[in-house]
Each structure stands twice: as C-alpha cells, then as structure tokens.
C-alpha cells in the first residue's frame, strides 16, 4: 500500500509538472525591437507643444484673412489657448484621450504562473481541495489493485492444479497435499487448507479459505464504490457554492460582470472535476468487480471438484471395508 501511494503521488506530480504546462507567451523574433502601444500611437503635435500654433500648409494668404476652403480638402482648425492660461505638456497629455488602464487582478508568479492545471484548480474554489483528496485516494486504490491483479495473473498455476486433482483421483491425498503446499495461487491455497482439515470438516475448511481469498481480492472495492458516488456530489456542491458566490455580487454594479463570470467558472470547473473523477473510478471499479466474481467462480468450482473427488474416495473405501467385513466374520466362525 505504501509503495502504491508513493507511485501514485509521483505520477500525479509528473502530470502536474509536464502535461499541465501552458504554452509560453509569443516573443518577437531576433532583431525586431519590442514596440509598446505608446510607441505605436501617433504623436499629437499640439500635445508636444500646445503653446506653438499649428502650422497650416504653405499658402500666400495674408495674416488676418481666412484661407478659402477647397472642395475635397479638410480645413485645419487651430485652437489657441485662452489669454493668461498656462498650459504645460503634462496637462496636455492628461487632456488628450488615452485608453483607460483597467486594473488587472494579481496573478501567481513563478512556476504557478505557467501551469494551466493549477490555475484551473484555484479558479474552482475551495471545494477543489476535497475533490483533490478524493482523486488522490482513487488513483492510489486503482494503482494498488492493478499491481495486485497483475501479480495474481502471474501467480496462476493451472498445471499444478491439474496435478493435484490427478493425485486425488488416484487416491494419493498425501501427494496432493504436498503439491498444493507453499503455492501463491488462491485456488491451490484453498485446496491445501481443505486437504489438511478433511478429517474434521472439509466443507467448512474450504469455505473459510475461499472467504479469505475473496476478501483479499475485493479489498478497497468499497472505497472505490464510495468515491464513484462521492465525487459527483462534491462537484454538485461546488456548483452550488459557485452560483451562491455569483449571485452575492449582483448588487455591486462595478464588479457584477467579473464576479458572476468567476462564480459560474467555479461551478463548471468543480462539476467537471467531480464527474471526471467518477468516470475515472467507475471503469476500474467494474473491471475489478468482474475479476472478483471470476475468482469466486474458480474457487467454488475447485472446492466442488475437491469435495466430489474426496467423497468418491471415501465411498470407495467404505464399500471396500464393507465388502471385507462379512468375509472376515465367516472365516472366524469356521
């Protein structure tokens, strides 16, 4: 269990580190200087020096007379400052229209700034922490069960089981017990337990051994069943808390749009994570349940065959003993 937990934790850290990285921001090619919006904006001569009058195109119009308008051309308009007013470049810059700089929320820096998965985790709200715990437990259980069933596959020894049945059929129970001793196959362990207790209660010994093997094979299935049910409920709880957070900001007109969209994002992220964990745990849960059912069928089949063979051997010995008893009694009377 400890090894499986360490392996699952390392796998989760690897996924967070490598897979969830967002693409780096686009950079300018080498040799091209970086341009800012202020550098790209056209300069306003009046803003640079408001005191200097704007120069009109070179014409021979005397001072004090207006230049006749030419059709199809724009007439420049010169705004002279009021008498006695002092205009500074800073004031002209403040008067000139500029794009409003909206405050941006504080973003995480360093490693967390470029990680898409951690960013979505923070946007999912506080309910993401229980969902994270559920996901780690589910991943640990799935990895541990995969290791166990893989070892169970390599521990199978059907040829040895056939040899045990052949020895029992030949009446050599001692050889059958020797063949089944020390095996890691659950079927052979059950058969060895039954052969060693056949004189006391064969059926009871087989049932106890089979129950131990089935319980060992179905370990943590209750945990997976709980996770399959709990994860969507946690996602639904995150949906409710996100909507509550959204509607709590509707009274504030300035932050209504951002708050409502943030709450809806929190609700959707929590729901998606809960459903994803449930789907991830449901498929291996059904697979492991089917494997436990198959193992139970194998144990029942082997136990039934063992009871039938040992019962046949016992009946044959009883018939042989019953056939020899009258003959021995007749000889003693003579």
N, C-alpha and C positions, 0 to 999 in steps of 0.2 A: 504493500500500500504506500509506503514511504517513497519507494522508487518511482511508482506511478505518479505520485503527486509532484515529485521533482521534475519528472519528464514533462508532465503537462504544463507546469509553470514555465519551464524553459521554452516549450513550444509556443505558449501564449506570448511570452516576451519576444520571441523571434518574429511572430506575426505582427505584433505592435511595432517593432523596430523596422522591419524591412518592407512589409506589404503595405502598411498604412501610411507610408510617406507620400506627401503631396508633391507634385512636380515643382521644381524650382522656378522662381519668377523669371520672366523673359528678360534677357540682358541685351544691351546694344552690341553690335559686332565691333571687333577691334578697329580702332582708328576713327570711329564715329563719336564725337563728343556728345555727352548727355545733355539733352535740352530740357528745360523746365517750362511750365506753362507761362511763367512771367517772361521768359526769353522769347517764346514764340508769339506772344501778344504784340500787336503793332503798337509802336510808341506814339504818344499824342504830343505833338509839338507844344500845344498850349499847356499841357501838364508839366512839361520840362521847364518852360519859362513862360508863366502866364503873363508877365508884365510886357513881354515883347509882342507886338501886334502881329497877327498872321499876315504873311505876305501873299498878295494876290499875284496872279500871273502878270508878267511884264506887259504893260499897256501904256499908251500915251494919254491917259486920261488925267486931266489936271486935278490938283488936290481940292477937295470940297465938292466934286461932282461925282455922281454915281456912274458906274460903267454900265452901258446898255447891255441888257440881257440878250444873249444869243440863243436862239431856239436849239434845244437839244443839249444844252450845257447847263451845269449846276453853278449856281451863284454862291461863292464863298461868303460866309457871314462872319464878321469879326466882332467878338464880344469884348468890349473894353471894360476894365474894372471901374467900379464907381470911384468918384473922386475922394481921396482921403483914405481909401481902403487899402490895406497892405495884404497882399496875397503871397503866401510862401509856397514853395514846392510841396511841402508836406501837406498843406491844406488842399492844394490842387489834387494831389494824389488821393486824399481822403474823399474829395468831392467826386472824382471820376469813378464810374461804376466798375466794380470788380466782383468776380464770383465769390459768393458767400462761402466762407470756410466752415463747414459743419463739423462739430466736434465728433471725433471717432472714438468708439469705446476702446478701452485698454485691451490690447491683445497680448497673449502669452509670448514670451521671448525664449530664445534658445531652442532646445530640442522640441519643446511642446508647440512652438510656433509653426513648425513644418509637418506636424503629424496630423493627418486628416482624422484618424480614428479617435485620438484623444480630444480633438476639437469637437467632434460629434458627441463624445461622451460628456463633455462639460455642458453642451447645449441640451442634453437630455434631461438635466435636472438632477435633484438629489435621489430620485428613485433609481437612477442608474447604478448606484452602489450595491443595493441588494440584487439587482439583475447581474452585476459583475460577479458577485459571490456565487449566485446560482450557476452562472456559466462555468466558473472555475470548478465547482463541485461536479457538474455534469461532465466536463471534459476529463476530469480525473477518474470518474467512475467508468466512463467509456474506454479510456486507455487501459485501466486495470482489467476490465473484463475482456478486452481484446487480447491482452497478454495471457490471461488465464485460459481462454478458449483456444488460443494458438498452442499453448503447452498441452492442453487436453488433446488436441489433434495429434501432436507428436507422441503423446503417451499411449495412444490406442495400440492394442496388440491383439488383433483378431485371430492371428495364427495360434497364439498361446491359448486363447480361449477355446479354440477347436481341440487343441491337445488335451486340455483339462476335461472337456466333455468326452473325448475318446477314452481317457483313462477311467472316468466314472462308468462309462458304458462297459468297459472291460472288467469292472469290479475292483479296480485298483484305486481306492479312495486315498490311500496314503500318497501315491504318486500325484494324484490330482491336487492334493493339498500342498505338496512340495512345489508344483508348477505355479500355483497361484500365490505363493508366499513372496513377499517383497516386491510385488508389482505396483506400479503407479497408475495402472488403468483402474477406473472406478468399478468397472464390471468385475474384474479379477479380485479387487479388494472385497467386494461384496460376497463373491463366491468363496473366498478363503475364510471369511467370517462365518459363513453358513456351514462349511465343511468342518470347521473346528468346534461348532456347537450343535452338530446334527443329533447327538445323543440326548441333549437337553430339550431344545426347541429349534428345529431347523427353520420353520416359517418365521418365528419371532426374531431369530438372528438375522435372517435375510431382510426383514422389514426394517430393523434398526439400522443396518448397514446401508440399505438403499436410501433411507431418510437422511442419513448423514451426507451421503454423496449428492442428493438432490438439493439439500440446503446449501452445501458448498457451491454448487453450480449456480444457484439462484441468488447468491449474495449480491447486495446492493441493487437488486431489481426494484425493491420497494422505494429506494432513494430515487431511482430514475423515474418511476411512476409518479412520485411526488413532484419532481422537477418538471415533468411534462404538464402537470396541472398548475403548478405554481407560477411558472414563467409567464404564461399569457395573463394571469391575474395581476402580476406585477406590472406588466405592460399596460393593462387597463387602468390600474391605479395611477400610473404615470400620465395616461391620457387625461384622467380626471383632474389631477393636480395641475397639469399644463393648461387646461381650459379654465380652471379657477384662477390661475395666475393671469391669464389673458383678460378675463372679464374684470379682474380687480383694477386694471389700469384704464378702463374705458372712460372714467370720469376726467382724466387728465388729457386735454386735447393735444398738448405738445408731444407727449410720449405715447399716445394711444396706438399709433400705427406700428411703431417698433415693438412695443410691449406685446401687442396682440399677436404679431407675427412670431415673436420669440416664444410665446406660450404655445402657439399651435405647433411650432417646430419641436418644442419639448415633448408635446403629446405624441406627435408622429414618430419621433425617434424612439421614445420609450416603448410604444406599441410595436414598432418594427423589431426592436431588440428582443422583446419578450416572445413574439411569435417565432423569430429566428431560433432562439434557444429551444423552444418547444419542438420545433420541427427537427432540429439537430438531435435532440434527445429521443424523439419518438421512434425514429427509424432504427437505431441500435437497440432500443428497448424491445421492440417487436422481434428483432432478429435474435436477441439473447433469450427471449421468452420461448421462441420456437426451438432453440437449441436445448433449453432445459426440458421441454416436452419430449424431444427426441431422446435425450439421455434417460429420462424416466421410462420411456418405452423400452429402451435397450435393457435397463435394469430389471424391469418386470418380465421381459422375455427370458433373460438369463436365469432369473430366480425361478420362473415356472419350469423351464427345462431342467434345472438342477433338482427341483422337488420331484418332478416326474421320474427322472433317472434314478435318484436315490430311493424313491418309493418302489420303483420296479426292482431294484437290487434287494431291498428289504423284503418285498413279497416273494422274490425267488428264494431267498434264504429261509423264509418261514415255510414255504412249501417243501423245500428240501428237508428242513428239520422235521416237518410233519410227516413226510414220507419215510424217514428213517426211524421214527419213534415206534410204530407198530411192529416193525421187523425186529427191533431190539427187544421188545417185550415178549414176542413169540419165542425168540431164542432163549430168553431167560427161563421161560416156563418149561422148556424141554430140559 
